[in-house]
Amino acid sequence: QVQLVESGGGLVQPGGSLRLSCAASGSISSNFAMGWGRQAPGKQRELVATIRSGGSTTYADSVKGRFTISRDNAKNAIYLQMNNLKPEDTAVYYCHAAFAYWGQGTQVTVSS
């Protein structure tokens, strides 16, 4: 079993920044790819950023240049630094491990 707990969401104005954190516990492996997805109201969940065990990263086109994913294997944690936020980034953000385990999500709202 793998447990994932996200934190760091909130309300921010357009152009602002937030940093999301995800703490993993249980049968977590440093070999797992980990990352973030998001789901806006009325839309399907989409992958936002992924980081693999070797450190390689991939991003959705919509967030490239604005979001940065990182991981700390010693702490079993990953982070998502989000800069220059836009209203269309508003969504519930979920952490995943190995594309199979998902957290409960944290709400991010970008609004003036």
C-alpha positions in Angstrom: 0.0 0.0 0.0 1.1 3.5 -0.8 -0.3 6.6 0.9 0.1 10.1 -0.6 -0.8 13.3 1.1 -0.8 16.6 -0.7 -0.5 20.1 0.8 0.2 23.7 -0.2 -2.9 24.5 -2.2 -4.9 27.7 -1.8 -6.2 30.9 -3.4 -3.7 33.0 -5.3 -4.0 35.9 -7.7 -3.1 35.6 -11.4 0.7 35.9 -11.8 1.3 34.5 -8.3 3.1 31.4 -7.1 2.4 28.4 -5.0 4.4 25.4 -4.0 2.7 22.0 -3.6 4.1 19.2 -1.6 3.4 15.5 -1.6 4.5 13.2 1.2 4.6 9.5 0.4 4.5 6.6 2.8 4.1 2.8 2.7 5.5 0.6 0.0 7.1 3.4 -1.9 10.1 2.8 -4.1 12.6 5.3 -5.3 12.3 3.6 -8.6 8.7 4.8 -9.0 7.9 7.6 -11.3 6.0 10.2 -9.4 4.2 13.3 -10.4 1.2 15.6 -10.4 -2.1 15.6 -12.2 -5.0 18.0 -12.0 -8.7 18.0 -12.6 -10.8 21.1 -13.2 -14.6 21.1 -12.9 -16.2 19.4 -15.8 -12.9 18.2 -17.2 -10.9 15.0 -17.3 -7.9 14.6 -15.1 -4.7 15.5 -16.9 -1.1 14.8 -16.1 0.8 18.0 -15.4 4.3 17.0 -14.5 6.2 13.7 -13.9 9.7 13.0 -12.5 11.3 9.6 -13.0 13.8 7.8 -10.8 16.8 9.1 -12.8 15.6 12.7 -12.5 14.2 13.2 -16.0 11.1 15.3 -16.1 8.1 15.8 -18.4 5.5 18.6 -18.4 2.2 19.3 -20.1 2.6 21.9 -22.7 0.3 24.2 -20.8 2.7 24.5 -17.9 6.1 24.3 -19.5 8.3 27.2 -18.4 6.0 28.0 -15.4 5.9 24.8 -13.3 8.9 22.8 -11.9 8.7 19.4 -10.4 11.3 18.1 -7.9 11.7 15.1 -5.6 13.5 14.3 -2.4 14.0 10.5 -2.2 15.4 10.7 1.3 12.1 12.3 2.5 9.8 10.3 0.0 8.5 13.6 -1.1 7.8 15.5 -4.3 7.1 19.1 -4.9 5.6 21.3 -7.6 6.7 24.9 -7.8 4.0 26.8 -9.8 4.9 30.3 -11.0 3.0 32.8 -13.1 -0.3 31.1 -12.3 -3.3 31.6 -14.6 -7.0 31.3 -13.9 -7.0 28.2 -16.2 -4.7 26.5 -13.7 -7.5 26.3 -11.2 -8.1 22.7 -10.4 -7.7 20.0 -7.7 -4.1 18.9 -7.9 -3.3 15.2 -7.2 0.0 13.6 -6.5 0.6 10.1 -8.0 3.2 7.4 -7.6 3.9 5.0 -10.5 0.7 6.4 -12.2 -1.2 3.9 -10.1 -1.5 5.4 -6.6 -3.2 8.8 -6.1 -3.6 11.2 -3.2 -6.8 12.9 -2.1 -5.9 16.2 -3.8 -5.4 19.8 -2.9 -7.4 22.7 -4.3 -5.6 25.4 -6.2 -7.7 28.5 -7.2 -6.3 31.3 -9.3 -8.5 34.3 -9.2 -8.4 38.1 -8.6 
